[in-house]
Amino acid sequence: MEPSVLYNVPHEIPWKVYIPLYFYFTGLSAGSFILSSLYTVFGIKKYKPLAFPAAIISFVLLLIAPVCLIVDLQQPFRFWHTLVPSFFNPKAALSYGTWLLTAYPVANIIYIWFIFVKDERMMRIMGTITVPLAVSVHAYTGFAFSLVRGRAWWHTALMPGYFLTSAILSGVALLVVVAFIINIFSKKKLDEDIFSDLYNMMIAIIILDLFWVLSFWFTLLLSNTDGLASIITAIHDPLYMWGELIFGMLVPLFLLILPVTRRSKVWVTLSAILVIVGVFLMRYSLVFIGFEIPLS
């Protein structure tokens, strides 16, 4: 009789909540900045009142994001090692992310300064430089996940697109709330067309995100046993099903489409808040559902 060998391999989760928070804040920042650029870069004049507050929001959120990464490190005071050129790994998405996180806030604060002093030419130049940085600083996180072959829940080429569109969605939702606050405390009210455009943006991006989700599901269902296990795990995760999909996408979508609720600022604000929370739960469930399935 051959001896039996038992392996007790604990599947520990090395990441804490700081990692999905990092993804969340970079996404909010990128989404807010892209909205700021609608006037400064793309010349859509009706968005001029939102250009400066959106840029400020994007910068503040971007300052919070790296703090989450540093706190998550077991030796946080060694974070500067990632900025040493000799440690740069051209094959690692995270190496590029380190330098993007350094370049983006620098370009962003210069951009904000030129909006403040009303230098239209330099504002447009810096905005044009910073838009690709804003997109890249969040899209790289999607690439970082999609390149992990051992985690079926992450390993898909759809991930960068899903990350980026949900980031823009969270930025739009946050700007809806900010725009309502501006209208309450400012004597000069924002144009109603701005609100209508923001609502339509949210509707379009939610539909696009739902398309990513369906594509994601079909890809996993038809891949292998790990992919099927990931779907089953996700279906039984209330934060994913009820938080991200139902209350984070479907409920806001219906609130924004139905004429009665769309005309109510209370319901629209609620839909924006649900979207903001839902996008965070997307980051959270993405990270931790991925760890639920043993490495393949």
C-alpha positions as CSV (number, residue, x, y, z in Angstrom):
1,M,0.0,0.0,0.0
2,E,1.4,3.3,-1.1
3,P,1.6,6.0,1.6
4,S,-0.9,8.9,1.3
5,V,0.5,12.4,1.2
6,L,-1.7,15.2,2.4
7,Y,-1.0,18.8,1.6
8,N,-2.3,21.6,3.8
9,V,-1.8,24.7,1.8
10,P,-3.4,27.8,3.3
11,H,-4.8,30.2,0.7
12,E,-4.0,33.4,2.4
13,I,-5.2,36.8,1.0
14,P,-2.1,39.0,1.0
15,W,-4.0,42.2,-0.1
16,K,-6.2,44.2,2.3
17,V,-9.0,46.7,1.6
18,Y,-6.4,49.4,0.8
19,I,-5.8,47.8,-2.6
20,P,-9.4,48.1,-3.9
21,L,-9.5,51.6,-2.3
22,Y,-6.4,52.5,-4.3
23,F,-8.1,51.3,-7.5
24,Y,-11.2,53.2,-6.6
25,F,-9.5,56.6,-5.9
26,T,-7.4,56.4,-9.1
27,G,-10.5,55.6,-11.1
28,L,-12.5,58.5,-9.5
29,S,-9.5,60.8,-10.2
30,A,-9.2,59.7,-13.8
31,G,-12.9,60.0,-14.5
32,S,-13.1,63.5,-12.9
33,F,-10.1,64.7,-14.9
34,I,-11.5,63.5,-18.2
35,L,-14.7,65.5,-17.5
36,S,-12.5,68.6,-16.7
37,S,-10.9,68.2,-20.1
38,L,-14.2,68.4,-22.0
39,Y,-13.8,72.2,-21.9
40,T,-10.1,72.8,-21.6
41,V,-9.0,70.2,-24.2
42,F,-12.0,69.4,-26.3
43,G,-13.4,73.0,-26.3
44,I,-17.0,72.1,-25.2
45,K,-17.8,75.5,-23.7
46,K,-20.9,74.5,-21.6
47,Y,-18.6,72.4,-19.4
48,K,-16.5,75.4,-18.5
49,P,-18.1,75.8,-15.0
50,L,-17.1,72.2,-14.1
51,A,-13.5,72.3,-15.4
52,F,-11.9,73.8,-12.3
53,P,-13.8,71.8,-9.6
54,A,-13.4,68.6,-11.5
55,A,-9.6,69.2,-11.8
56,I,-9.4,69.9,-8.1
57,I,-11.3,66.8,-7.2
58,S,-9.1,64.7,-9.5
59,F,-6.0,66.0,-7.8
60,V,-7.2,65.5,-4.2
61,L,-8.3,61.9,-4.9
62,L,-5.0,61.2,-6.6
63,L,-3.2,62.3,-3.5
64,I,-5.2,59.7,-1.4
65,A,-4.6,56.8,-3.8
66,P,-0.8,56.3,-3.3
67,V,-1.3,56.6,0.5
68,C,-3.5,53.4,0.3
69,L,-0.6,51.6,-1.6
70,I,2.0,52.7,0.9
71,V,-0.1,51.8,4.0
72,D,-0.6,48.3,2.5
73,L,3.1,47.7,2.3
74,Q,4.6,45.6,5.1
75,Q,7.5,48.0,5.1
76,P,5.9,51.3,4.0
77,F,9.0,53.5,4.5
78,R,10.6,51.6,1.6
79,F,8.0,52.7,-1.0
80,W,10.6,55.0,-2.6
81,H,12.5,51.9,-3.8
82,T,9.9,51.6,-6.6
83,L,11.1,54.9,-8.0
84,V,14.7,53.7,-8.3
85,P,15.4,53.3,-12.1
86,S,17.5,50.2,-11.6
87,F,14.5,48.4,-10.1
88,F,12.3,49.1,-13.1
89,N,11.0,46.0,-14.8
90,P,9.9,46.6,-18.4
91,K,7.8,43.4,-18.3
92,A,5.7,44.4,-15.2
93,A,2.6,46.7,-15.5
94,L,3.2,47.8,-11.9
95,S,6.6,49.3,-12.7
96,Y,4.9,51.5,-15.3
97,G,2.2,52.3,-12.8
98,T,4.7,53.7,-10.3
99,W,6.1,56.2,-12.7
100,L,2.6,57.1,-14.0
101,L,1.5,57.8,-10.4
102,T,4.5,60.2,-10.2
103,A,4.0,62.0,-13.5
104,Y,0.2,62.3,-13.4
105,P,-0.1,64.5,-10.2
106,V,2.7,66.7,-11.3
107,A,1.1,67.4,-14.7
108,N,-2.3,67.7,-12.9
109,I,-1.2,70.5,-10.5
110,I,0.4,72.5,-13.3
111,Y,-2.8,72.1,-15.3
112,I,-4.9,73.3,-12.3
113,W,-2.6,76.4,-12.0
114,F,-3.2,77.4,-15.6
115,I,-6.9,77.1,-15.2
116,F,-6.7,79.2,-12.0
117,V,-4.8,82.0,-13.8
118,K,-7.0,81.6,-16.9
119,D,-4.2,80.9,-19.3
120,E,-6.2,79.3,-22.1
121,R,-3.3,78.3,-24.2
122,M,-1.2,76.6,-21.5
123,M,-4.3,75.1,-20.0
124,R,-5.1,73.4,-23.3
125,I,-1.5,72.2,-23.7
126,M,-1.2,70.8,-20.2
127,G,-4.7,69.3,-20.5
128,T,-3.7,67.5,-23.7
129,I,-0.6,66.2,-21.9
130,T,-2.4,65.1,-18.8
131,V,-5.4,63.3,-20.4
132,P,-3.3,60.3,-21.6
133,L,-1.7,60.2,-18.2
134,A,-5.1,60.1,-16.5
135,V,-6.3,57.3,-18.8
136,S,-3.0,55.3,-18.4
137,V,-2.8,55.7,-14.6
138,H,-6.0,53.7,-14.2
139,A,-5.9,51.5,-17.3
140,Y,-2.6,50.0,-16.2
141,T,-4.3,48.5,-13.2
142,G,-6.6,46.6,-15.5
143,F,-3.5,45.3,-17.4
144,A,-1.9,44.3,-14.1
145,F,-4.9,42.1,-13.3
146,S,-5.4,40.7,-16.8
147,L,-1.8,39.5,-16.9
148,V,-2.1,37.2,-13.9
149,R,-2.6,33.9,-15.5
150,G,-3.2,31.9,-12.3
151,R,-6.3,33.9,-11.3
152,A,-9.2,33.0,-13.7
153,W,-11.4,35.8,-12.4
154,W,-8.7,38.4,-13.4
155,H,-7.1,36.8,-16.5
156,T,-9.1,38.4,-19.3
157,A,-8.3,41.0,-22.0
158,L,-11.6,42.7,-21.1
159,M,-10.2,43.9,-17.8
160,P,-8.5,47.2,-18.9
161,G,-11.6,48.4,-20.7
162,Y,-13.9,47.5,-17.8
163,F,-11.6,49.3,-15.4
164,L,-11.5,52.5,-17.5
165,T,-15.2,52.8,-18.3
166,S,-16.2,52.2,-14.7
167,A,-13.7,54.8,-13.7
168,I,-15.3,57.4,-16.0
169,L,-18.7,56.3,-14.7
170,S,-17.7,57.0,-11.1
171,G,-16.2,60.3,-12.1
172,V,-19.4,61.4,-13.9
173,A,-21.5,60.3,-10.9
174,L,-19.3,62.2,-8.5
175,L,-19.6,65.3,-10.7
176,V,-23.4,65.0,-10.7
177,V,-23.4,65.3,-6.9
178,V,-20.8,68.1,-7.0
179,A,-22.9,70.0,-9.7
180,F,-26.0,69.8,-7.4
181,I,-24.0,71.2,-4.5
182,I,-22.6,74.0,-6.7
183,N,-26.2,74.9,-7.7
184,I,-27.3,75.0,-4.1
185,F,-24.5,77.3,-2.8
186,S,-23.7,79.3,-6.0
187,K,-25.7,82.3,-7.2
188,K,-24.9,81.4,-10.8
189,K,-26.8,78.2,-11.6
190,L,-25.4,75.6,-13.9
191,D,-27.1,75.1,-17.3
192,E,-29.7,72.3,-17.2
193,D,-28.1,70.9,-20.4
194,I,-25.1,70.0,-18.4
195,F,-27.2,67.9,-16.0
196,S,-28.9,66.2,-19.0
197,D,-25.6,65.4,-20.6
198,L,-24.2,64.0,-17.4
199,Y,-27.3,61.8,-17.0
200,N,-27.0,60.5,-20.5
201,M,-23.3,59.8,-20.0
202,M,-24.1,57.7,-17.0
203,I,-26.8,55.8,-18.9
204,A,-24.5,55.1,-21.8
205,I,-21.5,54.0,-19.6
206,I,-23.7,51.8,-17.4
207,I,-25.0,50.0,-20.5
208,L,-21.4,49.6,-21.7
209,D,-20.3,48.3,-18.3
210,L,-23.2,45.7,-18.4
211,F,-21.9,44.7,-21.8
212,W,-18.4,44.1,-20.3
213,V,-20.0,42.1,-17.5
214,L,-21.9,39.8,-19.9
215,S,-18.8,39.4,-22.1
216,F,-16.8,38.6,-18.9
217,W,-19.3,36.0,-17.8
218,F,-19.5,34.2,-21.2
219,T,-15.7,34.2,-21.5
220,L,-15.4,32.5,-18.1
221,L,-18.2,30.1,-18.6
222,L,-16.7,28.8,-21.8
223,S,-13.1,28.8,-20.6
224,N,-12.2,26.1,-18.0
225,T,-13.2,24.7,-14.5
226,D,-11.5,27.7,-12.8
227,G,-13.6,30.1,-14.9
228,L,-16.8,28.2,-14.0
229,A,-15.8,28.2,-10.3
230,S,-15.2,32.0,-10.4
231,I,-18.7,32.6,-11.8
232,I,-20.3,30.3,-9.1
233,T,-18.3,32.1,-6.4
234,A,-19.4,35.5,-7.8
235,I,-23.1,34.6,-8.0
236,H,-23.0,33.7,-4.3
237,D,-21.2,36.9,-3.3
238,P,-23.9,39.4,-2.2
239,L,-21.5,42.4,-2.6
240,Y,-21.0,41.5,-6.2
241,M,-24.6,40.5,-7.2
242,W,-26.5,43.0,-5.1
243,G,-23.9,45.7,-4.5
244,E,-22.2,46.0,-7.8
245,L,-24.7,44.7,-10.4
246,I,-28.2,45.3,-9.0
247,F,-27.9,48.4,-6.8
248,G,-24.7,49.7,-8.5
249,M,-25.9,49.4,-12.1
250,L,-29.4,48.2,-12.8
251,V,-31.2,50.4,-10.2
252,P,-29.4,53.6,-11.2
253,L,-30.0,52.8,-14.8
254,F,-33.8,52.6,-14.3
255,L,-33.8,55.7,-12.1
256,L,-32.1,57.6,-14.9
257,I,-34.2,56.2,-17.7
258,L,-37.7,56.6,-16.2
259,P,-39.0,60.1,-16.8
260,V,-40.6,60.5,-13.4
261,T,-37.4,59.8,-11.4
262,R,-35.1,61.5,-14.0
263,R,-36.8,64.8,-13.4
264,S,-36.3,64.5,-9.6
265,K,-33.0,65.7,-8.3
266,V,-33.4,63.5,-5.2
267,W,-33.7,60.3,-7.3
268,V,-30.9,61.4,-9.6
269,T,-28.7,62.1,-6.7
270,L,-29.5,58.7,-5.2
271,S,-28.7,57.1,-8.5
272,A,-25.3,58.9,-8.6
273,I,-24.5,57.8,-5.0
274,L,-25.5,54.2,-5.8
275,V,-23.1,54.3,-8.8
276,I,-20.3,55.7,-6.7
277,V,-20.7,52.9,-4.1
278,G,-21.2,50.3,-6.8
279,V,-18.0,51.1,-8.6
280,F,-16.1,50.7,-5.3
281,L,-17.8,47.3,-4.7
282,M,-16.7,46.4,-8.3
283,R,-13.1,47.0,-7.2
284,Y,-13.6,45.2,-3.9
285,S,-15.3,42.1,-5.3
286,L,-12.9,41.9,-8.2
287,V,-9.9,41.7,-5.9
288,F,-11.3,39.3,-3.3
289,I,-13.4,37.0,-5.5
290,G,-10.1,36.5,-7.5
291,F,-8.4,35.3,-4.3
292,E,-11.3,32.9,-3.4
293,I,-10.4,30.5,-6.2
294,P,-7.1,28.6,-5.6
295,L,-4.3,29.3,-8.1
296,S,-4.5,27.3,-11.3
